[in-house]
Amino acid sequence: MPEGDGRFRVVRSGRVSAARFAVVGGGFRAQYFLRLARALPGELRASGVVVRDPDRAEALRDRWNVPVHPNLADLLAAGRPDFVVVCVSRGQALPVLHEVAAAGLPVLTETPPAEDLAGLHEVWALVRGGARLQVAEQYRLQPMNAARLALARSGLLGEVQHAQVSLAHDYHGMSLLRAFLDTGFRMPRVTARRFAAPLVAGPDRQGPPREYRVTQSTQVIAQLDFGDRLGIHDFANEQYRSWIRGPRVLVRGDRGELDGVEARWITDFATPVQLRLRRMDAGQDTNPEPYSHRGVLAGERWLFRNPFPGVTLSDDEIAGATMLRAMADYAGGGAGPYDAAEGLQDAYLALLIAEAAARGEAVSGEAQPWCT
């Protein structure tokens, strides 16, 4: 059984030196990439950061020990990186993408690549004009998701016709649904609604809750009907960190199904198989190794193997590091982590869901220029 889901398999780098990348932006997500460089110094090197605010620049320089520049021109004057990661707000991204593309550097842009349909078209025009652009979509590369996708693509479940994903919001959810259903750039009929309800607040980016507090949770439920395949997107943003709202994934084919980590299929009409996807980690119980993820097994089959064994990384950090490694290969002429057209399609479907929820009626997508 292959690792990954085919197109988005683990990339094993042949580089003999660390990839040099620069980051534009200094917020939470920018520091995520700097943290990966610190964790994998033999693989990745953060060569510089672009931040305009002098106070934030000083804090980043002190915390991460990286050169910080007020603009891209100054960063490039200090030395060209292999690629640039753009981590700015949606409204600020397009001018930065134009600037990096004009400098002739490969760019990995954060999700979504633009905030509206006009912006998505502008990004595509950049790509058509020669910009080497990839999108930082990492959810397919997270260990358990990569394992689920490997099983869905293995043929053991038969032809997959139905998937329910309650694991990530908007464009991230669309990326996973399209992968499980293997719909490519096909256009669905979309219905959606929003539902608000009270929820006890949980952890946030600053850490665990400091008091008992009830907040309003907004859940988005959408149905994407592709005719012969059906996708259900169901998510509330609190699920990312909540202690009382967990992820859910259901994938059904004509020969079996995957329900979370429980897999069921038949080998013939009279022989059912039931297996549990099992995480394999070092550093548990009496194992004296430092904690690290090894991979995901289904019976005797490795569905996923960690490409960074022995390094203590979260699942999302494993995905991010895999994405940066693939981006380094892309900068050298290889395949990239996530093509711009894929990221644009994810963002477009997320816009259709927002439109359907706002209108309270079904909407149908139209094929966009990146679909061809």
TORBA-892718 format. One record per residue (C-alpha): residue number from 1; residue in three letters; y, z, x. Coordinates in Angstrom, 2 decimals, m for minus. Last residue first. Layout:
NUM|ALA|Y|Z|X $
...
END
This chain:
372|THR|23.28|m16.96|m8.59 $
371|CYS|23.94|m13.47|m9.95 $
370|TRP|26.99|m12.90|m7.72 $
369|PRO|29.12|m15.14|m9.95 $
368|GLN|28.45|m13.00|m13.05 $
367|ALA|25.96|m13.64|m15.84 $
366|GLU|27.32|m12.21|m19.07 $
365|GLY|26.30|m8.81|m20.40 $
364|SER|25.65|m8.10|m24.04 $
363|VAL|27.30|m5.27|m25.95 $
362|ALA|25.83|m3.04|m28.63 $
361|GLU|28.10|m0.84|m30.71 $
360|GLY|29.92|2.48|m30.47 $
359|ARG|32.90|0.83|m28.80 $
358|ALA|33.38|3.50|m26.11 $
357|ALA|29.65|3.93|m25.47 $
356|ALA|29.10|0.16|m25.27 $
355|GLU|32.05|m0.25|m22.88 $
354|ALA|30.88|2.56|m20.60 $
353|ILE|27.37|1.08|m20.57 $
352|LEU|28.77|m2.37|m19.76 $
351|LEU|30.78|m0.89|m16.86 $
350|ALA|27.58|0.67|m15.47 $
349|LEU|25.93|m2.77|m15.72 $
348|TYR|28.77|m4.22|m13.63 $
347|ALA|28.49|m1.49|m11.00 $
346|ASP|24.78|m2.12|m10.52 $
345|GLN|25.40|m5.88|m10.35 $
344|LEU|28.09|m5.42|m7.71 $
343|GLY|25.76|m3.26|m5.63 $
342|GLU|23.03|m5.88|m5.75 $
341|ALA|25.45|m8.70|m4.87 $
340|ALA|26.72|m6.71|m1.89 $
339|ASP|23.23|m6.49|m0.40 $
338|TYR|21.72|m3.08|0.19 $
337|PRO|20.33|m1.81|3.52 $
336|GLY|20.93|m4.95|5.57 $
335|ALA|18.50|m7.46|7.05 $
334|GLY|18.99|m8.34|10.68 $
333|GLY|21.84|m10.01|12.57 $
332|GLY|22.86|m7.20|14.92 $
331|ALA|25.27|m5.70|12.39 $
330|TYR|22.41|m5.81|9.89 $
329|ASP|20.23|m3.78|12.28 $
328|ALA|22.96|m1.15|12.48 $
327|MET|23.22|m1.20|8.69 $
326|ALA|19.46|m0.62|8.46 $
325|ARG|19.85|2.49|10.64 $
324|LEU|22.79|3.60|8.50 $
323|MET|20.72|3.23|5.30 $
322|THR|17.78|5.11|6.78 $
321|ALA|20.20|7.88|7.77 $
320|GLY|21.54|8.01|4.23 $
319|ALA|18.07|8.13|2.68 $
318|ILE|16.94|10.89|5.03 $
317|GLU|20.22|12.67|4.25 $
316|ASP|19.48|12.46|0.53 $
315|ASP|16.05|13.99|1.05 $
314|SER|17.59|16.78|3.13 $
313|LEU|17.27|16.55|6.89 $
312|THR|15.59|18.77|9.49 $
311|VAL|14.39|16.35|12.15 $
310|GLY|10.71|16.33|13.13 $
309|PRO|10.00|12.92|11.67 $
308|PHE|12.91|10.53|11.14 $
307|PRO|11.28|7.49|9.46 $
306|ASN|9.77|9.83|6.83 $
305|ARG|6.61|8.22|5.49 $
304|PHE|6.41|7.12|1.86 $
303|LEU|3.61|6.09|m0.50 $
302|TRP|0.94|7.31|1.91 $
301|ARG|m2.32|6.77|0.06 $
300|GLU|m5.19|9.27|0.31 $
299|GLY|m4.44|10.91|m3.04 $
298|ALA|m0.86|9.97|m3.77 $
297|LEU|1.01|11.10|m0.66 $
296|VAL|4.72|11.55|0.08 $
295|GLY|6.20|11.94|3.56 $
294|ARG|6.71|14.16|6.58 $
293|HIS|9.78|16.20|5.65 $
292|SER|11.06|18.64|8.22 $
291|TYR|11.08|22.41|8.76 $
290|PRO|10.73|23.39|12.40 $
289|GLU|7.06|23.60|13.41 $
288|PRO|5.24|26.94|13.22 $
287|ASN|2.97|26.05|10.25 $
286|THR|1.95|29.42|8.76 $
285|ASP|3.48|28.70|5.32 $
284|GLN|5.69|25.63|5.58 $
283|GLY|7.29|24.19|8.71 $
282|ALA|6.22|20.57|8.27 $
281|ASP|6.40|18.92|4.88 $
280|MET|4.06|16.76|2.78 $
279|ARG|5.29|16.10|m0.74 $
278|ARG|2.51|15.37|m3.19 $
277|LEU|2.46|12.68|m5.87 $
276|ARG|m0.17|13.90|m8.32 $
275|LEU|m3.18|11.81|m9.20 $
274|GLN|m5.07|10.89|m12.37 $
273|VAL|m7.53|8.00|m12.47 $
272|PRO|m9.25|6.73|m15.62 $
271|THR|m12.55|4.82|m15.41 $
270|ALA|m13.97|3.32|m18.61 $
269|PHE|m11.84|0.19|m19.10 $
268|ASP|m11.61|m0.42|m15.37 $
267|THR|m9.54|1.05|m12.52 $
266|ILE|m7.35|2.90|m14.99 $
265|TRP|m3.99|4.54|m14.36 $
264|ARG|m2.27|7.92|m14.36 $
263|ALA|0.38|9.26|m12.00 $
262|GLU|2.01|12.69|m12.27 $
261|VAL|5.07|13.16|m10.02 $
260|GLY|7.69|12.47|m12.70 $
259|ASP|5.58|10.64|m15.27 $
258|LEU|4.09|7.55|m13.64 $
257|GLU|2.19|5.32|m16.00 $
256|GLY|m0.92|3.20|m16.30 $
255|ARG|m2.54|m0.17|m16.91 $
254|ASP|0.06|m1.87|m19.17 $
253|GLY|2.94|m0.37|m17.18 $
252|ARG|5.07|2.70|m17.77 $
251|VAL|7.62|4.43|m15.52 $
250|LEU|9.01|7.84|m16.47 $
249|VAL|11.53|9.67|m14.29 $
248|ARG|13.18|13.03|m14.94 $
247|PRO|15.65|15.03|m12.85 $
246|GLY|16.38|18.72|m13.55 $
245|ARG|18.96|20.62|m15.57 $
244|ILE|18.73|24.42|m15.26 $
243|TRP|19.60|25.07|m11.60 $
242|SER|22.28|22.39|m11.72 $
241|ARG|23.22|20.49|m8.58 $
240|TYR|22.87|16.78|m9.39 $
239|GLN|22.04|17.43|m13.04 $
238|GLU|25.62|18.53|m13.80 $
237|ASN|26.60|14.84|m13.98 $
236|ALA|24.72|14.34|m17.25 $
235|PHE|22.22|11.51|m17.36 $
234|ASP|20.01|9.34|m19.54 $
233|HIS|19.40|5.68|m18.71 $
232|ILE|16.59|4.05|m20.68 $
231|GLY|15.26|0.67|m19.54 $
230|LEU|13.27|m1.75|m21.65 $
229|ARG|11.37|m4.85|m20.59 $
228|ASP|10.27|m8.01|m22.42 $
227|GLY|13.66|m8.55|m24.06 $
226|PHE|15.87|m7.10|m21.31 $
225|ASP|17.01|m4.19|m23.50 $
224|LEU|19.11|m1.62|m21.66 $
223|GLN|19.35|1.60|m23.67 $
222|ALA|21.99|4.14|m22.74 $
221|ILE|22.30|7.92|m23.00 $
220|VAL|25.34|9.52|m21.39 $
219|GLN|25.52|13.32|m21.34 $
218|THR|28.80|15.20|m21.17 $
217|SER|28.53|18.88|m20.26 $
216|GLN|31.28|21.21|m21.43 $
215|THR|31.51|24.39|m19.36 $
214|VAL|30.34|27.95|m19.77 $
213|ARG|31.10|30.36|m16.93 $
212|TYR|29.22|33.30|m15.47 $
211|GLU|30.83|33.98|m12.11 $
210|ARG|30.75|32.93|m8.47 $
209|PRO|28.62|29.83|m8.95 $
208|PRO|26.69|28.65|m5.85 $
207|GLY|28.38|26.38|m3.28 $
206|GLN|31.75|24.66|m2.78 $
205|ARG|30.34|21.27|m3.76 $
204|ASP|29.24|22.72|m7.10 $
203|PRO|26.56|25.18|m8.19 $
202|GLY|25.90|25.94|m11.87 $
201|ALA|28.00|26.13|m15.01 $
200|VAL|26.31|27.32|m18.21 $
199|LEU|26.26|24.33|m20.53 $
198|PRO|28.06|23.57|m23.79 $
197|ALA|27.47|20.14|m25.40 $
196|ALA|28.99|16.66|m25.26 $
195|PHE|27.09|13.49|m26.19 $
194|ARG|28.06|10.02|m25.08 $
193|ARG|26.55|6.90|m26.57 $
192|ALA|25.03|3.66|m25.38 $
191|THR|23.68|0.27|m26.43 $
190|VAL|23.23|m2.55|m23.94 $
189|ARG|21.69|m6.01|m24.32 $
188|PRO|20.43|m6.87|m20.88 $
187|MET|21.38|m9.47|m18.25 $
186|ARG|18.89|m10.57|m15.59 $
185|PHE|20.06|m10.08|m12.02 $
184|GLY|16.82|m8.67|m10.63 $
183|THR|14.73|m7.32|m13.50 $
182|ASP|12.11|m5.58|m11.38 $
181|LEU|11.70|m2.83|m14.00 $
180|PHE|11.53|m0.02|m11.44 $
179|ALA|14.16|m1.64|m9.23 $
178|ARG|16.55|m2.45|m12.06 $
177|LEU|16.26|1.12|m13.34 $
176|LEU|16.87|2.60|m9.88 $
175|SER|19.98|0.55|m9.18 $
174|MET|21.28|1.17|m12.69 $
173|GLY|20.97|4.94|m12.21 $
172|HIS|23.03|4.70|m9.04 $
171|TYR|25.57|2.51|m10.87 $
170|ASP|26.12|5.11|m13.63 $
169|HIS|24.70|8.53|m12.81 $
168|ALA|21.50|9.65|m11.11 $
167|LEU|18.16|11.20|m12.10 $
166|SER|17.42|10.66|m15.76 $
165|VAL|15.56|7.38|m15.48 $
164|GLN|13.32|6.01|m18.22 $
163|ALA|11.32|2.91|m17.40 $
162|HIS|9.37|0.41|m19.52 $
161|GLN|7.62|m2.91|m18.95 $
160|VAL|5.85|m2.41|m15.64 $
159|GLU|3.00|m4.88|m15.15 $
158|GLY|m0.11|m3.00|m14.07 $
157|LEU|0.22|0.65|m13.09 $
156|LEU|m1.85|0.11|m9.93 $
155|GLY|0.08|m3.09|m9.14 $
154|SER|1.66|m1.56|m6.02 $
153|ARG|5.28|m2.15|m7.14 $
152|ALA|5.43|0.94|m9.38 $
151|LEU|3.64|3.00|m6.70 $
150|ALA|6.08|1.92|m3.99 $
149|LEU|8.98|2.60|m6.35 $
148|ARG|7.75|6.13|m6.98 $
147|ALA|7.37|6.73|m3.24 $
146|ALA|10.87|5.41|m2.52 $
145|ASN|12.17|7.66|m5.31 $
144|MET|10.37|10.65|m3.81 $
143|PRO|11.67|9.99|m0.31 $
142|GLN|15.27|8.94|m1.09 $
141|LEU|15.64|5.26|m0.21 $
140|ARG|16.13|3.91|m3.74 $
139|TYR|18.98|6.43|m4.14 $
138|GLN|20.90|5.25|m1.06 $
137|GLU|23.41|2.71|m2.32 $
136|ALA|26.01|2.35|0.44 $
135|VAL|26.90|m1.29|m0.27 $
134|GLN|26.77|m4.07|2.33 $
133|LEU|29.51|m6.47|3.42 $
132|ARG|29.71|m9.14|6.07 $
131|ALA|32.87|m10.90|4.87 $
130|GLY|32.50|m14.69|4.96 $
129|GLY|34.79|m15.93|2.20 $
128|ARG|32.01|m15.66|m0.35 $
127|VAL|31.79|m11.97|0.55 $
126|LEU|35.54|m11.50|0.09 $
125|ALA|35.39|m13.38|m3.21 $
124|TRP|32.61|m11.01|m4.26 $
123|VAL|34.86|m8.03|m3.58 $
122|GLU|37.61|m9.61|m5.66 $
121|HIS|35.15|m10.20|m8.51 $
120|LEU|34.18|m6.53|m8.44 $
119|GLY|37.88|m5.62|m8.54 $
118|ALA|38.43|m7.73|m11.64 $
117|LEU|35.40|m6.07|m13.24 $
116|ASP|36.72|m2.56|m12.64 $
115|GLU|36.54|0.30|m10.10 $
114|ALA|35.36|m1.53|m6.98 $
113|PRO|32.45|m1.32|m4.49 $
112|PRO|30.94|1.55|m6.51 $
111|THR|29.70|3.03|m4.33 $
110|GLU|30.81|3.35|m0.71 $
109|THR|31.33|0.32|1.48 $
108|LEU|29.27|m0.56|4.53 $
107|VAL|31.27|m3.04|6.58 $
106|PRO|30.41|m5.60|9.24 $
105|LEU|33.45|m6.25|11.45 $
104|GLY|35.46|m9.47|11.61 $
103|ALA|38.88|m7.78|11.76 $
102|ALA|39.84|m9.61|8.56 $
101|ALA|36.79|m8.06|6.89 $
100|VAL|37.96|m4.58|7.90 $
99|GLU|41.43|m5.20|6.46 $
98|HIS|40.17|m6.76|3.23 $
97|LEU|37.74|m3.87|2.73 $
96|VAL|40.61|m1.42|3.30 $
95|PRO|42.77|m3.15|0.69 $
94|LEU|39.84|m3.02|m1.78 $
93|ALA|38.90|0.63|m1.28 $
92|GLN|42.06|2.43|m2.33 $
91|GLY|41.49|2.55|m6.09 $
90|ARG|37.84|3.47|m5.68 $
89|SER|38.65|6.40|m3.40 $
88|VAL|37.91|6.11|0.31 $
87|CYS|34.67|6.13|2.28 $
86|VAL|34.51|2.79|4.12 $
85|VAL|31.79|2.73|6.79 $
84|VAL|32.61|0.41|9.68 $
83|PHE|30.19|m1.49|11.92 $
82|ASP|29.13|m1.93|15.54 $
81|PRO|32.29|m0.15|16.65 $
80|ARG|35.19|m1.86|18.45 $
79|GLY|36.99|0.21|21.05 $
78|ALA|40.21|2.24|21.30 $
77|ALA|42.28|m0.71|20.06 $
76|LEU|39.93|m0.88|17.07 $
75|LEU|40.85|2.68|16.04 $
74|ASP|44.56|2.01|16.48 $
73|ALA|44.36|m1.07|14.27 $
72|LEU|42.34|0.80|11.65 $
71|ASN|45.05|3.37|11.03 $
70|PRO|46.03|7.00|11.71 $
69|HIS|43.22|7.56|14.26 $
68|VAL|40.70|10.38|14.70 $
67|PRO|38.47|10.63|17.79 $
66|VAL|35.36|12.69|17.04 $
65|ASN|34.54|16.33|17.76 $
64|TRP|33.20|16.94|14.26 $
63|ARG|35.00|20.12|13.19 $
62|ASP|38.05|20.00|15.44 $
61|ARG|38.73|16.30|14.98 $
60|LEU|38.14|16.55|11.24 $
59|ALA|40.59|19.46|10.90 $
58|GLU|43.22|17.64|12.99 $
57|ALA|42.90|14.50|10.88 $
56|ARG|43.16|16.52|7.68 $
55|ASP|46.45|17.97|8.86 $
54|PRO|47.71|14.59|10.09 $
53|ASP|47.00|12.74|6.78 $
52|ARG|46.37|9.09|7.65 $
51|VAL|42.64|9.31|8.37 $
50|VAL|40.63|6.69|10.29 $
49|VAL|37.56|8.09|12.03 $
48|GLY|36.01|7.25|15.37 $
47|SER|32.92|6.46|17.41 $
46|ALA|30.41|8.22|15.15 $
45|ARG|27.16|7.74|17.08 $
44|LEU|23.78|7.13|15.52 $
43|GLU|20.16|6.91|16.62 $
42|GLY|19.83|9.22|19.64 $
41|PRO|22.48|11.55|18.25 $
40|LEU|20.57|12.02|14.98 $
39|ALA|21.84|15.26|13.38 $
38|ARG|25.42|14.78|14.61 $
37|ALA|25.48|11.19|13.37 $
36|LEU|24.12|12.32|10.00 $
35|ARG|26.87|14.96|9.72 $
34|LEU|29.51|12.29|10.34 $
33|PHE|28.04|10.27|7.48 $
32|TYR|28.27|13.22|5.07 $
31|GLN|31.77|13.91|6.40 $
30|ALA|32.92|10.60|4.93 $
29|ARG|31.36|11.58|1.60 $
28|PHE|33.26|14.85|1.32 $
27|GLY|36.61|13.43|2.36 $
26|GLY|37.98|12.00|5.59 $
25|GLY|38.27|8.28|5.07 $
24|VAL|37.55|5.15|7.12 $
23|VAL|34.45|5.83|9.22 $
22|ALA|33.50|4.17|12.49 $
21|PHE|30.01|3.25|13.63 $
20|ARG|28.29|3.08|16.99 $
19|ALA|24.52|2.55|16.85 $
18|ALA|22.68|4.69|19.38 $
17|SER|20.90|2.86|22.17 $
16|VAL|17.51|1.16|22.55 $
15|ARG|17.60|m0.51|19.14 $
14|GLY|14.29|m1.64|17.66 $
13|SER|14.93|0.11|14.37 $
12|ARG|12.27|0.69|11.77 $
11|VAL|13.65|m0.13|8.35 $
10|VAL|11.94|1.65|5.47 $
9|ARG|11.38|m0.73|2.57 $
8|PHE|14.13|m1.86|0.21 $
7|ARG|13.01|m5.43|m0.44 $
6|GLY|9.38|m4.39|m0.81 $
5|ASP|9.50|m1.11|m2.72 $
4|GLY|9.15|1.38|0.10 $
3|GLU|6.05|1.69|2.25 $
2|PRO|3.41|m0.91|1.48 $
1|MET|0.00|0.00|0.00 $
END
